[in-house]
Amino acid sequence: MATSPESSAAPSAAASAAVQALEGGLVVSCQAGAGHPLADPEIIARLAACAELGGAVGVRVESAEDVRAVRSRIGLPVIGIRKVEVGAHRPFITPTLADCAALADAGADIIALEAVPDNRAHADEAADLIRVVREELGRPVMADVSTLEEGLAAWAAGADLVGTTLSGYTLASASRVGPDLGLVADLARHGVRAVLEGRVDRPEQVRAAFEAGAWTVVVGTAITDPISLTRRYAAGVPRTRRGVEPNRVPRE
């Protein structure tokens, strides 16, 4: 079992219980970007309710509006994030304290934020934000990272969970493909509550993550995006609707 992260102040017992509730279970990411047919708070809340009925132990939700809708419908721990477009190849995940505060006010039990250097001007910005969220907002933090070094730095700063969310999406990890089970194992060996997140689309990958020492596993697109699911099956048919070219993905 992971040791507790060091911090000058810790979240409340109730907030810490949210982290404990995730141990050994599945977290479902219920998100839909702008322009997606499911991009509506009530629909996201219904997806979260489905995840709860299906056996998930928590959900990960983007935006304060969606967090508020989900919080009113389910009793599971909610990991809240905010994605901010910064003109790069990916969104900036929960960049500011104001973003974190809005998520907490909406009912997020855990705040997820990125702890990689790509979008930050100073190396210690993420560590400072982790500390402030725990001390001032009283919320546990999930740090989204892409390397072992980033993960250990976030853990030392007080992060309660460290996720592989950004592995394959940063300057330091751009060559990686597939779920980063190696990073999970490395983090777990250092006593970190490691979370596998990113490109998980098969149950055997979930099992492998727990065998590697994961605290919990987050799955999103493979469960909650009907467009992606349809494309997977459409890739196996001889003809698709005119003008639609399904993405080519491996068979299950």
Order of alpha helices (4+ residues) and beta strands (2+ residues): alpha-beta-alpha-beta-alpha-beta-beta-beta-alpha-beta-alpha-beta-alpha-beta-alpha-beta-alpha-beta-alpha-alpha
